[in-house]
Amino acid sequence: MRIVVLMGGSSAERDVSLATGHGVAEALIASGHTVVALDPGTGKRLSLDRTGARIGEEPPPGTAVAVRGGRTPVLLAESRDLIESDVVFVALHGGAGEDGTLQAVLDLAGVPYTGSGMLASALAMDKHRAKQIFAAAGIPVAPGVLLRDSGDPIDPRGLGGYPLVVKPNRQGSSVGVHVVEREAGLPAALEDAFSYGEVLVEKFIPGRELTVAVLGGEPLPVVEIVTDEGFYDYRHKYTRGHTRYEVPASLDPETAVRLGDLGAAAFTSLGCSGVARVDFRLDPENRPFCLEVNTVPGMTETSLVPMAAREGGIDYRALVDHLVTLAGSGS
């Protein structure tokens, strides 16, 4: 198959996307596919072994790519590389690559792609609205409030008091996320989070950090994330030596099944497809709280989804191939 891997982009998660894209492309090439890597953030092809492209090479005439800062990416829909592809593998984290914008363009272009469609992608990226859907589906969530403007009032007591979690409503990879222990730290946390748009303030749930990868609607083994200190922020996610992962997580069978069921329910409630990662906190009383759904989770060989898949008997190359098979199927 001829597969275009979209990677890089212009969001705060660009570097993570490049790592995902390179891992996916190498797996696809090893499986015998023809792969072209495109960077919507620069409008250029990216170099990959055995593709013959050079780093920073301009796309041929008529194949320009653009997904930037609110611009409608019309040029992407006209890309010859995309139109002539069998499948597009979406490896763009955050921003227009994950919020439904890109998915809408690919729908208009009539090109099948991996992962969730436009609506599910948009809902998952909007943490506040996703939580409303989870709650309606009976999936437990932490109490929280959405702040649309820096002047909006907030009553910490209404959320159970400190500590609180302050985070951008529409970002990933824990960008701009703060755990605020006391009132003095709130203004700085809000200022940083507001630099990314609307802000979600939630009650901090003490306990364990767990994640459930859902593949084609079926949950994979639960992974526990254990940091050396603090919470699972950007540094812990992408700096070696600060975090260890336990898969399967050390849970009693009933709790493991419940987390898997809740992960699958969150996936279904948003209408997700392909693969997604559902993040949870498990409090000291063994009560799970759903935090969010990631519709384009990290996909390097050492990322959480491939880690869970290996525990479930699916190696990395087989996982990537399966996602290509699921592309456009709605599963």
N, C-alpha and C positions, 0 to 999 in steps of 0.2 A: 504493500500500500504506500501511497505518497501522503506523508503526514507533515503538516506544518505545526511546529511547536512555538507558541507565543510565549515569550519570556522577557523579563526585564521590566518594561513599562516605566511609569513616572511616579508611582506611589512611594510612600515611605518604606515600603517593603521590597524595593527594587532588588537589592542584593540577595535577599532570600529567594526571590523569584528566579534570578539567574542561576542560583545553585540548584533549585528544583528543575529548571528547564534543562540544564546540562545533564543531570542525572537521568531524566526521562528520555532525552534524545539519545544518550549512549545506550540505554536499554532497548529503545526502538531500533536503532541501527544494528545492535547485536541480534535482534530478532529478524533481521532481513528487510526492514522497511527503508524506504527512501525518505530522508528527513531534511527539512529546511527549517532553520531557526530564524524567527523574525522578532525584532524588538519594537513594539508599538511606541515605546518612549522616545526613540531616536529616528524611527523610520528607516532602519537599516537591518540588513541581515547580520547574523552573528556567526562567528567561526565555530565549527564543530568538526571533529575528526571525521574524515572520509566524506565531507560534503563539498570540499573544494572552495568554499567561500572564504573570504578574508575578513578579519575583524574590522568592523566599520565600513564594510563594502556597501555602497549605495545600491538599493534594489534596482533592477532593470526598469526602464520607462514603463509607467502604467501600473507599477506594483508598490507604490509608496504606501506607508503605513503611518497612521497617526491616531493616538489615543492620549490626549493631553488635556489637563486642566479644564474640564468642562466642555471642551470642543467636541462637536459631534464628529465621530470618527468615520466620515463618509469615505475617505480615501481607503480605509481598511476594507470596506465592502467592495471596492473596485480592484483590490489587489489580485493580480493574475496568479500569484503563488497560492492564495487562498481559494480562488475560484477553481483552480485546477487540482486542488488537493482532494483526497478521499475523506480525510478527517482532520480537524484542528484539535491539537492537544493544548488545552488552556493551562498554562503554568504561571499565570499572572496573579500575584497576591495583592489584595487591597485595591483601592481606587476603582477606576473604570473597568479594570480587568475582572473584578470580583463582585461589583455592585449591580450587575445586570445590564450595564451599558454595552459592554462588549458582546454579551450574549444576544442582545437585541439586534446588533449589527450583523452577527453571524446568522441569526434567524432570517434577516432580510436578504442576506446573500445566499441563503439556501444551502449553507455548509454545515454538515454535522460536526458536533464538537463534544468534548468530554465534559463531564460534570453537570451541574444543575442549570436549568433554564433561566430566563430573564427574571421571572417573578420570584422564584425561590432564592435566587442570588440576591436580589434587591432586599427581600425580607430578612434574610440571614445577616446581611451587612448592617441592617438597622437593628441594633441590639434591643432597643426599647420596644419596637413593634414586634420583634420576634418573641420577646418575653410575654407580651400580651397574648400572642397565639399559643405559646406553651401553656400559660396559665389556663386558657380556655380549654386546652386539651387535657388538663389534669396533670401537667408536668410541673413539679414544684420549682419555684424560682425565688431568688432573694428579693426582699422589699427594695424598691428603688424609685427614683423620681428623675424625669427628664428635664434638663435645663436648656432652654433654647437660646438664652441670652445671658451674658455675664451679670446682668442686673437682676435676674430672677432670684427670688428669695428661696432659702433652703432651711429646713428645720431638722437638724440631725436627730433630735429626740423622736421625731415622727418615724425615723428609720431604725430606732432602737439605740441611738447614740453611737459614739465612737467605739472602735475604729470604723471608718467608712472607706469604700472603694470609689475613687473618682476616675472616670475614663471617658475618652471620646466615644460618642455613640456609634460612629461609623469608621472605625479603624481596626486593624488586626495586629498580630504579633506583639500584643501588649504595648504598642506604641502609645505614649502619653498616659499610661495607667499609673495611678498612685494609691497606696494604702495609707490613709491619713489617720494617725493615732490620736491626735488632739486638735482642738480648734485652731491653734496657732499655725498649723500646717495646711489648713484648708485653702486660704487665698492663693498660695503659690501653686497648689495642685490644680485648682480651678483655672488659673491663668494659663497653665501649660496645656491642660486638656482642651480649653476653649480655642486654642490656636489651631485645632483640627476641626472645629465646628461644634455642633450640639454636644452636650455633656450628659452622661448618665452617672448618677450618684446612687450607690447601693449600700445596703448593710453588708459589712464584711462577715463572711461565713468562715469561722475557724474550722480547722480540721485538715482533711487530706485532699490533694489535688489529683483528680482522675480524669481520664479521657476515654471515650468510646468511638472507635472508627466504625462507620456504617458503610458497607459495600453492597450496592444494589439492594438496599433496604434491609440487609441482614447485619447484625452487630458482630464485630470481631472481638477477640479477647480484650478485656479491660487493661489499660496501662495506668500505672501509678507514677506520678512525677514527684520526685523528692529533691528539693533544693538544699544547698548547703546553708543558706540563710535567706530570710525574707520570702517573697512570693515568686512565682514563675514569671518574671518580667523578661524584657528583651535580652538583657545580659545573660540571664540563666538559659534562655532558649538557644542562644547562638554563640556562647562562649564555652569551650570545652572545660570540663573539670568542675563545673559549678552545679551540675545536676546529674542525678542518676535516675534510671527508669526501671521499674519492675513490671515485667510482663510474663505471665499474667499477674495482675495485682493480687496481693495477699488479702483475699476477702472471703467471708463465708459464702457458700454456694448461693444462698438466697439473695444476698446483697449483689453478688456478681450478676445474677440473672436479672435482678431488678434494674441495675444500671444499664445492662444491655437492652432491656425492653424500653427503658426511658429514652435511651439514645436513638433507637429505631423509631420510637414515637415522635421524637423531636424532628428527625429526618423527614418522616412522613407528613407531619403537621405543616411543614413549610413547603412541601412538594419537591423535595430534593431528588436528584438523580446522580448516578455514578457513585462517587465516594464523597463522604463528608466526615468531619471529626466533631464530635459533640463533647464539650468540656463541662465538668462537674466539680462541685465541692461536696465532700462528705463530712458532715459535722460530727462532733464527738458522740452524739446520740445515734449515729449511723443513718442520719437522714440526708438523702442526696438533694442537691440544688443544681439545676441546669443553668449554666452561665451563658453559653452561646453555641452556635453551629458555624463551623468554618467550611464553606463550600469549595474552596480551593486550598486544601491543607498542604503543608510542606510534603514534598515527594522525593527528597533525596533518599539514598539507601538507608540512612541512619535516622530518618524522620519517624514520627510517631505512627503514622498510618502504615508504612511498610514494616515497622517493628511489630505492630499488632497482626498484620497479615502473615508475617513469617511464623508467629506463634500459632496462627490458624492454619498453617500448612501451605501458604501461598508465597513463593519467593518473589523477589523484586521484579524480575523480568516478566513473570507470569502476571503479576499485579498490574503492571503498566499495560501489557497486552489486553488484559481483561477490561481495563478502563476504555481502551480503544474500541473493544467489542461492544461495550455498553453505550458508546457515544450515539446520541440521537434516539436511543431506545426508550427513554423516559423511565428507565429502571435505576 
